[in-house]
């Protein structure tokens, strides 16, 4: 989008979006996925919601056959979205998610 760099109108709209709840939710979700090294072919999921400036991330790491499922969630201030995603990932990896991800060849 290099052609929009000087477009003040578009920059103004994007600035509004940057403060939206979805920005914080996706920031936390992406931090989680980056930390567990999850992609589209891995049974990993994370979902973020924001209410009253608090972000809640809920996640799952599962085996392909669904026999082992690790679920957890974390809640904190929206401004700590990236930390929350990383912390949730570390906690779930320590709780057995690392074995699942290693067995799948992801880590």
FENLINZI-V720993 format. One line per field, one symbol per residue. phi: phi as a letter, one per 40 degrees, with the letter a starting at -180 (. if undefined). psi: psi as a letter, one per 40 degrees, with the letter a starting at -180 (. if undefined). Layout:
phi=???
psi=???
This chain:
phi=.dcbdcccccccccccccccdcccccccccccccccfcbccbcbaabbbbafgbcbbbbabbcdcgcbbbbaaabacdcbdcddccccccccccchcccdccccgcb
psi=fdeedegdddddddddddeidddddddddddddddefiaeehghiihiihhfehhhhhiihiideedhhhiiiiiaidefddddddddddddddeedddddddefd.
